[in-house]
Amino acid sequence: MLDVVNLTHTYGTGPTAHQALGGIDLKVAEGELVCVVGPSGCGKSTLLRSIAGLIQPTDGHIRVRDAAVSDKPGDLAVVFQDYSRSLFPWMTVGDNVALPLRRRGMDRRARRRVSAEALEEVGLPNATDKYPWELSGGMQQRVAIARALAYRPALLLMDEPFGSVDAQTREDLEDLVLKVRAHHRMTVLLITHDIDESVYVGDRVVVLTGAPARVAAELPVRLPFPRDQIATRELPAFVHLRAEVGRLVRAKDRRA
């Protein structure tokens, strides 16, 4: 599904230049949920934005379904951390979710139907005619996820999508992502700074070094499904893997 080869990116030029990515190689198989973690400021979001075609990397290659990424891929959706800036406040929730469907060539009736189905899937069946500012933060992020689901992307990118909500809402949204991913067999690349989250939701955890980021380790997550916020986190395998990821993240000077 996704193939990233020797990806590098440098912001600026001259003595003030900052190299964010130092040659990242990453593969994501179809249907896989991969979590990317690393020290703060290591370049996680730069990696995601490069894959999404939002910035042009300095060097390297990105392919989605064997097609080179040179612009914003048409079969890809992104969920950002700041839901308040992702949703248009002057549009209803239903219209926010339906907006990208115009790119699919759907007529208005089809867009409204698919939008309503996506909102029901994320637990907001009665929110269609509300406005984003009438909803809580967690509900607004559910709307952002619904918009991505409605588009039915081949690849879903999530950039610290739960970083702006409280702990209980974060757990609810983690479980929501696991549910919809299982239902749609969707491929997901999730950037997070939360080590516990990466182990709980991921099939694999990719740990980046400090900037310029490289891949320090790729750890498979062999935890049973379905996962539970209490029972799964009490498993010895969860505790062991969480500790291993934590050690790698804190080894800021480690280089792949």
C-alpha positions, 0 to 999 in steps of 0.5 A: 500500500505504502512504500517510502524510500530514503525520504529526507526533508530540510527546512530552510537553507544555509546555516539556519537550515534544519534537517527534519528527515534523515533518510526514512525507509518505511513500508505499510502493507494493505490493511495494516495499522502502523503507529509511528512514534519518536521524540518530540520534534523528530519529524513525525508530522513532516513524514506524514505531510510528505506522504500526504503530498502537503509538502515536497520532500527534499529527496527520496521516493513515496509510492501509494499503491505503486503510484509515485506521490508527486501531489496530493494523492486522490485515494488518501484522507488525513485526520489532523490533531486540531479538529477546530481548524479541520472543520468549517464552522459555517457548515453543518456537520453533515455538509462538512462530512459530505464536502470531499465526496464532491471529488468522487462525483457523487450527486447531492442526494448520494453525498447526504446519504453517505455522510449520514451513514458515516456519522452513524458509524462514529456514533453521531447519528443525530448530528447532521444538522448541527454545527461543529461549534455546538459539539464537544471536542471529542465529538468534533474529532468524531466528525473529522473521522467520519469525513475521512471514512465517508471518502473511503480512502485506500490509505488513512493518515492520522496526525496525533488525532487524539492529542487535543482531547481528554483521557477518557475521550481519547480511549473512546476514539482509540476504540472507534478507530479499531472498530472502523478499521476492522469493519472497512479493513482500512490501511492506517498510518497513525502518528502519535506521541503516546507510547501506550496508544501506539501499542494499544491500537497498532499492528506494528510500532515504528520508532523514529530517532531524534531529528534528523529522523531515521527508523530506529526500530520496527516492533510487531504488536502481537496482542489479541483482538478484540482489544480492551482498554483495561484487560489489554493494558494489563497483559504482560505482553503489553507492559513489556512492549510498552517498556521497549518502545519507551526505551527506544523513544528516550534514546534520543541519540540513537541512529538507525 
